[in-house]
Amino acid sequence: MRSKKDSRAKRRKQLLNAAPDAPQSPLFQLTQPPSGNSVDNPHPWDGLARSALTLGDDFMSVALRTAFNKFGLDPVDPFSWSRLLLSFAYIDFGERPRGKPGAPQKWNKKRMDELRGAISEQEQAAGHPLPNTELARRFAPNPRFATKGTKAEAGREGLRKVIGKVRRDMP
């Protein structure tokens, strides 16, 4: 069990604030390529990649194995390394895509179409056009068309306005 002195935030801060080339940095061993190799030469590059993607027995390798297991990834597969790194980068530094600002619209196209159909049904049953206030009174108890209001009259008034808008858009 971790002590209070050891936390994700403290470990992250320690790793991010430590200079990667400082010998006391935990990243020092991971970032130092073997001498005499160049990334321009594909054969040493292959050896470097294999060396970098091989887990040892140190405490950081144990942590990586645990991460691979939790994510259901294979440490032998190079693409698993990429997926794991991308996952951690998103967790620590990513932001969710922003949606539209504000609350979602209560009267979307689908709901307006339902109201339009209900208006037509009521008027066909009555045999003549009904006033918006009468339609609002009939529809207010129906949870499909209910609008919020501090009082029942306010809810009917809001529904009456929506009915007027729907009627203006009707052919």
C-alpha positions as a Markdown table, in Angstrom:
| # | Residue | x | y | z |
|---|---|---|---|---|
| 1 | Met | 0.0 | 0.0 | 0.0 |
| 2 | Arg | 1.3 | 3.5 | -0.9 |
| 3 | Ser | 2.1 | 5.9 | 1.9 |
| 4 | Lys | 0.7 | 9.4 | 2.0 |
| 5 | Lys | 4.1 | 10.6 | 0.9 |
| 6 | Asp | 3.7 | 8.7 | -2.3 |
| 7 | Ser | 1.0 | 9.7 | -4.8 |
| 8 | Arg | 0.4 | 9.8 | -8.5 |
| 9 | Ala | 0.6 | 13.6 | -8.5 |
| 10 | Lys | 3.9 | 13.6 | -6.6 |
| 11 | Arg | 5.4 | 11.0 | -8.9 |
| 12 | Arg | 4.2 | 12.8 | -12.0 |
| 13 | Lys | 5.6 | 16.1 | -10.7 |
| 14 | Gln | 8.9 | 14.4 | -9.8 |
| 15 | Leu | 9.2 | 12.9 | -13.3 |
| 16 | Leu | 8.1 | 16.0 | -15.2 |
| 17 | Asn | 10.3 | 18.4 | -13.2 |
| 18 | Ala | 13.5 | 16.3 | -13.2 |
| 19 | Ala | 15.9 | 17.0 | -16.1 |
| 20 | Pro | 15.9 | 13.9 | -18.3 |
| 21 | Asp | 19.7 | 13.9 | -18.6 |
| 22 | Ala | 20.3 | 14.1 | -14.9 |
| 23 | Pro | 21.8 | 10.9 | -13.5 |
| 24 | Gln | 19.5 | 10.9 | -10.5 |
| 25 | Ser | 16.4 | 11.1 | -12.8 |
| 26 | Pro | 14.4 | 7.9 | -13.1 |
| 27 | Leu | 14.1 | 8.7 | -16.8 |
| 28 | Phe | 17.9 | 8.8 | -17.3 |
| 29 | Gln | 18.2 | 5.1 | -17.9 |
| 30 | Leu | 15.3 | 5.1 | -20.3 |
| 31 | Thr | 16.4 | 8.1 | -22.4 |
| 32 | Gln | 20.1 | 7.3 | -22.9 |
| 33 | Pro | 20.7 | 5.3 | -26.1 |
| 34 | Pro | 23.7 | 3.0 | -26.3 |
| 35 | Ser | 26.8 | 4.9 | -27.6 |
| 36 | Gly | 27.8 | 4.6 | -31.2 |
| 37 | Asn | 24.3 | 4.1 | -32.6 |
| 38 | Ser | 22.4 | 6.5 | -34.9 |
| 39 | Val | 18.7 | 6.7 | -35.7 |
| 40 | Asp | 19.7 | 7.3 | -39.4 |
| 41 | Asn | 21.1 | 3.8 | -39.7 |
| 42 | Pro | 18.2 | 1.3 | -39.7 |
| 43 | His | 20.1 | -1.6 | -38.2 |
| 44 | Pro | 21.2 | 0.1 | -35.0 |
| 45 | Trp | 17.8 | 1.8 | -34.9 |
| 46 | Asp | 16.1 | -1.6 | -34.9 |
| 47 | Gly | 18.3 | -2.6 | -32.0 |
| 48 | Leu | 17.6 | 0.6 | -30.1 |
| 49 | Ala | 13.9 | 0.1 | -30.6 |
| 50 | Arg | 14.0 | -3.5 | -29.4 |
| 51 | Ser | 16.1 | -2.4 | -26.4 |
| 52 | Ala | 13.8 | 0.5 | -25.5 |
| 53 | Leu | 10.6 | -1.7 | -25.8 |
| 54 | Thr | 12.0 | -4.5 | -23.6 |
| 55 | Leu | 10.9 | -4.6 | -20.0 |
| 56 | Gly | 13.3 | -5.4 | -17.2 |
| 57 | Asp | 12.8 | -6.3 | -13.6 |
| 58 | Asp | 13.2 | -2.8 | -12.1 |
| 59 | Phe | 10.4 | -0.9 | -10.3 |
| 60 | Met | 9.4 | 1.1 | -13.4 |
| 61 | Ser | 9.2 | -2.1 | -15.6 |
| 62 | Val | 6.9 | -3.7 | -13.0 |
| 63 | Ala | 4.7 | -0.6 | -13.1 |
| 64 | Leu | 4.6 | -0.8 | -16.9 |
| 65 | Arg | 3.7 | -4.5 | -16.9 |
| 66 | Thr | 0.8 | -3.6 | -14.5 |
| 67 | Ala | -0.3 | -0.9 | -16.9 |
| 68 | Phe | -0.2 | -3.2 | -19.9 |
| 69 | Asn | -2.2 | -5.8 | -18.0 |
| 70 | Lys | -4.8 | -3.2 | -16.9 |
| 71 | Phe | -5.3 | -2.0 | -20.4 |
| 72 | Gly | -5.3 | -5.5 | -21.9 |
| 73 | Leu | -2.2 | -4.8 | -24.1 |
| 74 | Asp | 0.8 | -6.9 | -25.1 |
| 75 | Pro | 4.2 | -5.5 | -24.1 |
| 76 | Val | 5.8 | -7.4 | -27.0 |
| 77 | Asp | 3.7 | -5.6 | -29.6 |
| 78 | Pro | 5.1 | -2.1 | -30.5 |
| 79 | Phe | 1.6 | -0.8 | -31.3 |
| 80 | Ser | 0.5 | -1.7 | -27.8 |
| 81 | Trp | 3.3 | 0.6 | -26.5 |
| 82 | Ser | 1.9 | 3.4 | -28.7 |
| 83 | Arg | -1.6 | 2.8 | -27.5 |
| 84 | Leu | -0.5 | 2.8 | -23.9 |
| 85 | Leu | 1.5 | 6.0 | -24.3 |
| 86 | Leu | -1.4 | 7.7 | -26.1 |
| 87 | Ser | -3.8 | 6.6 | -23.3 |
| 88 | Phe | -1.6 | 8.0 | -20.6 |
| 89 | Ala | -1.0 | 11.2 | -22.5 |
| 90 | Tyr | -4.7 | 11.7 | -22.9 |
| 91 | Ile | -5.4 | 10.9 | -19.2 |
| 92 | Asp | -2.8 | 13.4 | -18.0 |
| 93 | Phe | -2.7 | 16.1 | -20.7 |
| 94 | Gly | -5.8 | 15.6 | -23.0 |
| 95 | Glu | -9.0 | 17.6 | -23.0 |
| 96 | Arg | -12.4 | 16.4 | -23.9 |
| 97 | Pro | -13.7 | 17.9 | -27.1 |
| 98 | Arg | -16.0 | 20.8 | -26.2 |
| 99 | Gly | -19.7 | 20.6 | -27.1 |
| 100 | Lys | -22.0 | 23.4 | -27.8 |
| 101 | Pro | -22.1 | 26.0 | -25.0 |
| 102 | Gly | -25.3 | 26.1 | -23.0 |
| 103 | Ala | -28.0 | 23.7 | -22.1 |
| 104 | Pro | -29.3 | 21.4 | -24.8 |
| 105 | Gln | -32.4 | 22.6 | -26.7 |
| 106 | Lys | -35.6 | 21.3 | -25.2 |
| 107 | Trp | -37.6 | 21.6 | -28.4 |
| 108 | Asn | -35.6 | 19.9 | -31.0 |
| 109 | Lys | -36.9 | 18.9 | -34.5 |
| 110 | Lys | -38.2 | 15.5 | -33.3 |
| 111 | Arg | -40.1 | 17.0 | -30.5 |
| 112 | Met | -41.5 | 19.7 | -32.6 |
| 113 | Asp | -42.7 | 17.1 | -35.2 |
| 114 | Glu | -44.5 | 15.2 | -32.4 |
| 115 | Leu | -46.2 | 18.4 | -31.3 |
| 116 | Arg | -47.2 | 19.2 | -34.9 |
| 117 | Gly | -48.7 | 15.7 | -35.3 |
| 118 | Ala | -50.6 | 16.0 | -31.9 |
| 119 | Ile | -52.0 | 19.4 | -33.0 |
| 120 | Ser | -53.3 | 17.9 | -36.3 |
| 121 | Glu | -54.9 | 15.0 | -34.4 |
| 122 | Gln | -56.7 | 17.4 | -31.9 |
| 123 | Glu | -57.9 | 19.6 | -34.7 |
| 124 | Gln | -59.2 | 16.7 | -36.8 |
| 125 | Ala | -61.0 | 15.3 | -33.8 |
| 126 | Ala | -62.6 | 18.7 | -33.0 |
| 127 | Gly | -63.4 | 19.3 | -36.7 |
| 128 | His | -62.1 | 22.9 | -36.6 |
| 129 | Pro | -58.9 | 24.8 | -35.7 |
| 130 | Leu | -58.4 | 25.2 | -31.9 |
| 131 | Pro | -56.8 | 28.2 | -30.2 |
| 132 | Asn | -53.3 | 27.9 | -29.0 |
| 133 | Thr | -54.4 | 28.3 | -25.4 |
| 134 | Glu | -56.9 | 25.4 | -25.6 |
| 135 | Leu | -54.2 | 23.2 | -27.2 |
| 136 | Ala | -51.8 | 24.1 | -24.5 |
| 137 | Arg | -54.4 | 23.3 | -21.8 |
| 138 | Arg | -54.9 | 19.9 | -23.4 |
| 139 | Phe | -51.2 | 19.1 | -23.9 |
| 140 | Ala | -49.9 | 20.4 | -20.5 |
| 141 | Pro | -50.6 | 17.2 | -18.5 |
| 142 | Asn | -48.9 | 15.1 | -21.1 |
| 143 | Pro | -45.3 | 14.5 | -20.1 |
| 144 | Arg | -44.1 | 14.5 | -23.8 |
| 145 | Phe | -45.1 | 18.1 | -24.1 |
| 146 | Ala | -44.7 | 19.4 | -20.5 |
| 147 | Thr | -42.6 | 22.6 | -20.1 |
| 148 | Lys | -41.2 | 23.7 | -16.8 |
| 149 | Gly | -42.7 | 26.5 | -14.9 |
| 150 | Thr | -43.0 | 27.6 | -11.3 |
| 151 | Lys | -46.7 | 27.4 | -11.6 |
| 152 | Ala | -49.0 | 25.3 | -13.9 |
| 153 | Glu | -50.0 | 28.5 | -15.7 |
| 154 | Ala | -46.4 | 29.3 | -16.6 |
| 155 | Gly | -45.9 | 25.8 | -18.0 |
| 156 | Arg | -49.1 | 26.2 | -20.2 |
| 157 | Glu | -48.0 | 29.7 | -21.3 |
| 158 | Gly | -44.6 | 28.3 | -22.4 |
| 159 | Leu | -46.3 | 25.5 | -24.3 |
| 160 | Arg | -48.7 | 28.0 | -25.9 |
| 161 | Lys | -45.7 | 29.9 | -27.3 |
| 162 | Val | -44.2 | 26.7 | -28.6 |
| 163 | Ile | -47.5 | 25.8 | -30.2 |
| 164 | Gly | -47.6 | 29.2 | -31.9 |
| 165 | Lys | -44.1 | 28.7 | -33.2 |
| 166 | Val | -45.0 | 25.2 | -34.6 |
| 167 | Arg | -48.1 | 26.6 | -36.3 |
| 168 | Arg | -46.2 | 29.4 | -37.9 |
| 169 | Asp | -43.9 | 26.7 | -39.4 |
| 170 | Met | -46.8 | 24.5 | -40.5 |
| 171 | Pro | -47.6 | 24.4 | -44.2 |
